Amino acid sequence: MSTINKKILRTIGLFVGALALSGCFDDKPAYEPLNFKHSQFSYHGATPRNLGIQFKLQGNDPRTIIAVVTLPQYLDFKNQKIQYRWHIDEGVNVIEGERVGEIAIITTEKKLEIKLKVDNFGHDVKKYVRFEAFSNFGKNRFYTDGIVSSQSDSSFETFVQGLENYKKERNIDDQK
């Protein structure tokens, strides 16, 4: 056998050996079972946001903030737990509800309402309350978070709705 053939066989052998050591021939799938889009906008770093969230406000001062968490339709969360945490702006006081807690899911209902009653969260001074909910389901982490403002006119959602209305009024198309 010539020297060139020996070099080619040696290179192929090294390549196959490297593939075998890298786990290329393992029986594991080459993908994550539930691969979600990730957001770069979280203090957790790149975090999958795979639970839905909406806020409802009741009253003026004191106010009840209701976080409505929507669970994925394709999974049965029955007998699982959802953990949650409220992050409250300075000067806002909790009257009723827990800032940190856990809800055991005993039904197949896909929406959970978590309430927190606070004061000093009126319209006169801009304050924020942040909410996050998370759960581990198998090897997958489920997460959501959101911010609610005491002055709904200054919330991000209101800004986005205003921008969308502006685009509709002027027939501006984002697809250009």
C-alpha positions in Angstrom: 0.0 0.0 0.0 1.3 3.4 -0.9 2.1 6.1 1.6 -0.8 8.3 0.3 -3.3 5.5 0.8 -2.0 4.9 4.4 -2.4 8.7 5.1 -6.0 8.7 3.7 -6.9 5.6 5.7 -5.4 7.1 8.9 -7.3 10.4 8.3 -10.6 8.5 7.8 -9.9 6.4 10.9 -9.3 9.6 13.0 -12.5 11.1 11.6 -14.6 8.1 12.4 -13.0 7.8 15.9 -13.7 11.5 16.6 -17.4 11.0 15.6 -17.7 8.0 17.8 -16.2 9.8 20.8 -18.5 12.8 20.2 -21.5 10.7 20.7 -22.7 10.9 17.1 -23.6 7.2 17.1 -25.6 7.3 20.4 -29.2 6.3 20.5 -30.2 9.7 21.9 -32.2 12.0 19.6 -30.3 14.9 18.1 -32.9 17.4 19.2 -34.5 18.7 22.4 -37.9 17.2 23.0 -39.7 20.6 23.4 -37.7 23.3 21.7 -39.2 26.8 22.4 -38.2 30.2 21.2 -36.0 32.0 23.6 -36.1 35.6 24.6 -33.0 37.6 25.3 -34.9 40.0 27.5 -34.8 38.4 31.0 -32.6 38.7 34.0 -32.3 34.9 33.7 -30.5 35.3 30.4 -32.0 33.4 27.4 -35.2 32.1 28.9 -38.1 30.1 27.2 -41.4 31.9 27.6 -43.8 29.1 27.1 -46.6 30.0 29.5 -49.0 32.8 28.6 -49.7 35.8 30.9 -52.3 38.6 31.1 -53.0 41.1 33.9 -56.3 42.4 35.2 -56.6 45.3 37.6 -59.5 45.8 40.0 -60.2 48.9 42.2 -58.1 52.0 42.5 -56.3 52.2 45.8 -56.2 49.5 47.2 -56.0 47.6 44.0 -56.2 43.9 43.2 -53.7 42.7 40.6 -54.7 39.4 38.9 -52.1 37.5 36.9 -53.8 35.1 34.6 -51.3 32.3 33.6 -52.2 30.2 30.6 -50.7 26.7 30.5 -49.8 25.0 27.2 -52.7 23.1 25.6 -50.6 20.2 24.5 -49.5 19.1 28.0 -51.5 17.8 31.0 -50.3 19.8 34.0 -52.6 17.9 36.4 -50.7 17.0 39.6 -47.9 19.4 38.8 -47.0 22.6 40.6 -46.6 26.1 39.4 -44.4 28.4 41.4 -44.9 32.2 41.3 -43.2 35.3 42.6 -44.4 38.9 42.7 -41.7 41.7 42.6 -43.1 44.8 44.1 -41.9 48.4 43.6 -40.7 50.4 46.6 -43.6 51.9 48.6 -46.2 49.4 47.3 -47.6 47.4 50.3 -49.2 43.9 50.2 -52.6 43.9 51.9 -53.8 40.4 50.8 -52.1 37.5 49.0 -48.6 35.9 49.0 -45.6 37.4 47.3 -44.1 34.0 46.8 -46.0 30.8 46.5 -46.9 27.6 44.8 -50.1 26.3 43.3 -50.8 22.6 43.0 -52.8 21.9 39.8 -55.5 19.4 40.5 -57.7 19.9 37.4 -57.0 20.1 33.7 -58.0 23.7 33.6 -55.6 25.7 31.4 -55.8 29.1 33.1 -54.7 30.0 36.7 -55.5 33.2 38.4 -53.1 34.5 41.1 -54.3 37.6 43.0 -52.4 40.1 45.0 -54.1 43.1 46.7 -51.9 46.1 47.2 -52.1 49.7 48.2 -50.0 52.7 47.1 -50.5 51.4 43.5 -52.9 54.1 42.4 -52.8 56.3 39.3 -51.1 59.3 40.9 -47.5 57.9 41.0 -46.0 55.5 38.4 -45.2 52.2 40.1 -44.6 48.8 38.7 -45.3 45.2 39.9 -43.5 42.4 38.2 -44.8 38.8 38.2 -43.2 35.5 37.2 -44.4 32.0 37.2 -42.4 28.8 36.5 -42.6 25.0 36.6 -40.5 22.0 35.7 -42.3 19.4 33.7 -40.0 16.4 33.0 -36.7 17.9 31.7 -38.4 21.1 30.5 -38.8 24.4 32.3 -41.9 26.4 31.8 -41.7 30.1 32.5 -43.5 33.5 32.0 -43.1 36.9 33.4 -44.7 40.3 32.9 -44.9 43.8 34.3 -48.0 45.8 35.2 -47.9 49.6 35.7 -50.0 51.6 38.1 -50.5 54.1 35.2 -51.9 51.9 32.4 -51.2 54.7 29.8 -47.5 54.3 30.4 -47.4 50.5 30.1 -45.5 48.8 27.2 -48.7 47.0 26.1 -50.5 50.4 25.7 -47.5 51.7 23.7 -47.5 48.7 21.4 -51.3 49.0 20.9 -50.9 52.7 20.0 -48.2 51.9 17.5 -50.3 49.2 15.9 -53.2 51.7 15.6 -50.9 54.3 14.1 -49.7 51.8 11.5 -53.3 50.8 10.6 -54.4 54.4 10.3 -51.6 55.2 7.9 -51.6 51.8 6.1 -48.0 51.0 7.1 -47.0 47.5 6.3 -44.1 45.8 8.3 -43.5 43.3 5.5 -41.7 45.8 3.3 
